[in-house]
Amino acid sequence: MRLSDLRFRDVVTVKDGRRLGFITDWELDPQSGRLLAMVVPGSPRALGLLGREPDYVIPWEKIRKIGEDVILVEV
């Protein structure tokens, strides 16, 4: 599976089913090339006028299931 295949899948929390958004970035270990975490942007505040919430940096260990359309995570 390529990282580009995962970019357009919804990231959803296992605990409450909340949709976090789409993956915008990755954290990789430069030595081994292993995926360490994925980054999902925080939600906008006041329609984007007041900036955004902090980004979600989800470690690889917190990814519970990668499906065809959705990635389930524990946050």
Helices and strands as residue ranges (DSSP letters): H 3-6, E 10-13, E 19-21, E 25-28, E 35-40, G 46-48, E 56-59, G 60-62, E 63-66, E 70-73
